[in-house]
Amino acid sequence: MSDEAWPVELRVPGERRALEIDWSDGRRDVIAAELLRVESPSAEVRGHGGEAKRIVAGKRAVAITGAEPVGHYAIRLIFDDGHDSGLYTWKTLRHFGEEQARLFADYLAALDARGLAR
């Protein structure tokens, strides 16, 4: 991400299954709510300290019900399953937008390896 890029507009459209971000450098990302939920930067997903990342199953239909600004550097997303503890920095959101296909493929492979469903 360019050090100069920041979100100029964030939207949660229609069925609330994605976060749309327009960046100051002209890039536009549409990030699936499911990916945002299962890759949440929260301790619930990332673990506490040295714990391994938790694979979160059953979130295919998760929706974003709210978004709250956190200073000038992040947002807190609220999901319809009650999850609301992840702080998504601009850098994290840009990474998710740029790497969405790879992150989602890795997530599907992790679910498959554990016999879990979306």
N, C-alpha and C positions, 0 to 999 in steps of 0.2 A: 504494500500500500504506500502510496506517496505520502510523505509527511504532511503535505499540504491538503490532502483530501479529507473531507469530513462530510457527514450526511447533511444534505440541505432539505430533504423531505423524507419522512418515514410514513408509510401507510399500511394499514391492515385491511385489505379489501374484502368485499363480498362475504364469503363463507368463513372468513377469518382463518384460512388454512395456510397463509403465507404472510411474510413481512416484505414489503416493497421498499427499497431504499434508492433514492437518487443521490449520487455523490457529487461533490463540488468539481471533480475532474471530468464529469460527463458520464461516468459509468452508472449503470442501473442494475441492481440486483433484485431478484425475487427469490427469497429463501423460504423453503417449505417449513411450516410450523412444526411438522414432525421432526425434521432435522434439528431445528432450534431447540426443541424439547429434549431429544435424546442426546444432544451434544451440549446441553446446558453447562455453563461454567460454574455451576453450583457445587458445593461440597457433596450433596446427595449423589451427583453423577460422577464428579471428578475424584471423590474420596477425600478423606482428611489426612493430610500429610502424605505418608508413603503408601497409602492404600491404592489398589488398582482401580482403574476406571470401571464404573458399573455399567453394564449393558442394560438399557431400559427397553422392555418389550411392550407391545400392545398399544402403541401410540399413533397408529396410522391415521386415525380420525381426530387427533387432538387439534384444538383450536386455540387461538390467541384471544383472550377476552379483555386484555388491557396492556398498556405500556406506559411506564412512568419514567420521566427523565431522572437521571442521577448525575447531578452536577452538569458539566459541559463535556463529559467524556463517555457516558454510557446510558443505557436504558435497562430497566427491570421489566421483563416480560411476565405477564400473568397468563396462565393456561387454564383451560376449562377442567383439567384434572386436579386443580388445586396447587400445582407447582408454581412458585413465585419467588424463589430464592436466588436465581441466577442473575448476575449483573453482566450485561453484554456490552463490552466496550466497543468503541468504533473500530478498533483494530481487530477485535474478535469477529465482529459482523462482516468486515471486509474480507477476512480470511474465509469465513463461511461462504460468502458469495463467490469468491474466486475458486474455492476448493469443494463446492457443493457436490459435484458429481463423484469425486473421489471419496469424500466423507460419507456420502450415502452408500456407495458401493461397499466400503469398509464396514459400515453399520449392518448392512444386509448380510455380509459374510459372517460377521460376529453372531448375528441372530441364528443363522443357519448352523453354524458350528455348535451352537448350544441347544438346537432344537426348539428355538423360540419363534414366535410369530410377531409380525408387525402389529 
